[in-house]
Amino acid sequence: MPDNENISQMLVDISDDLLQSVDNKKEMQSRLDIIVTAWNMSLHPRVDRQLKLKRFIRKQKSFAPSKEALKSLESEIKKIIKHKINLYPDTDTELVRAEAVEQTSDSYEIKVYFKDKEEEAKQQQAQYTITRLNKEMSNRP
């Protein structure tokens, strides 16, 4: 798995100019959230990406100031997905989130959080064990 620094740089690379000219940490974080969403969408097959994007945009309707803003958001996500696939086609690490850590008033460090594959496997094993025990108990006379 690539380390945090490499993925952080990859997020900057695929963002085009989205991370440029931000006014504050909140705006930077909002833009990072969009990039992480696009990154994770890019990990899915093309057909699934379209459906996930439509669902995401639908969920954003109540937050968007206008239809134009929604169209712009959709366009931006499509552009980021395309950049991710073109620049890093073999990187398939799912991201939980990325955090903008303010270094100076106009400089940020990007800290990336990954899905813990080992922890996820343990949870799936535990779920399997619980399911199996429940079945055994329900089969008892």
N, C-alpha and C positions, 0 to 999 in steps of 0.2 A: 504494500500500500504506500502511495506517495506520502511524504510527510506534510505537516501543516503548512510549512513555508512554501512548498511547491504548489500545493492546491491554492493557497492564497494568491500566489503569482498567477496561476492559471485563471482564477476568477477575474483578476485585473486584466489579463490578456483577452479574455472573451467578452469583457464588458464594453468594448469599443470606447466611447467617451462618456459612458453613463456615470462613471465615478469621478469625472472631472467637474470642476466648478460647483462643488457642494457648499452650501452655506453653513451647515451645522451638523452635529453628530446624528441627530434624528433623521435628517435627510439622507445622510450617508448610509445609515442603517436600513432605511426604506429601500434604497437602491440596491444594497447588498442582498436584501431579502428577495428582490426581484431576480437578481442574478442566480441565487441559490435555487430558486424555484425553476428557472430556466435550465440550470445545470441538471437538476434531478429529472426534469421532463426529458432531457436529451438522452437519458439512459434507457428510455423505453423505445420499443419499435415505433416506426413512423405513425402507424394507424392509432396506437395508444396515445401518442403525443398529442395528436389533434384533439382527441376526446378529453384528455387531461387539461389541455389549454382552454378548451371551451368551458369546461366545468370551473376552472380557476377564474376565468373572465366573468362568468355568471356570478360567482361568489363576490366579485369585486364591485358589482353594479351599485350596491348601496353606498360604497365608499367613494366612488368616482364622481368628480364634479360635473362631468358631461359625457355624452356618447363619444365625443372626439377623444377625450382622455382615455376611455376604455380602448378605443381603436389604436391609439398611440401605445398603450401598455401592451396590447396584443402584438403589435408590430415589433416593439422592442424585445419582447420575449422570443419571438420567432427569430429575430436577428441574433440574439445571444445563443440560442439553441444551435443555429447554423454555425456560428463561430466555434462553439464548443466541439461540435462534430468534426468540423474541418481542422481545428488546431489540435485537439486531443481525442481522437476517435477511440483509442484503446484505454483511456482512463475511465473506469466505470465505478468509481467510489461514490456511494450515495452520501450526501451531506445532510446532517441534521440541521445545522445553521452556520452562519458566519457572523462574527461580531466585529463591529468597528470599534477599535480601541484608540481613543484620541491620544496622539503623541504631542502635538502642538495644535494651535488654533486652526491650522490648515493642513495637518498631516495626520494620517491614520494608519494603524497597523490592523491587518485583517487576521482575526483568529478564527480558524475553521474547526467545527466539531463534526466528527464522523459517527456513523452508525457503528456501534461496537459489535462486530461479527461474532466474537466469542460469547459475549453476553446474550446476544440474540439466539445463538445456538443452544445455550444453556436454558433459556426461557422456553424454546420450542421443545427441548427434551423434557423439561419439567411439565409442560402442558400435555405432552404425550403420556407421561407417566400418570398424571392425574386422570386423564381421559381413560387410560387402560384400567386404573384402579376403580374408577366409577363404573365401568362396564362390568368388571369382575364382581363388584358389590351388587349391581343390579341383577346379575345372573344367579345370585345365591338364592336358595329356597327360603 
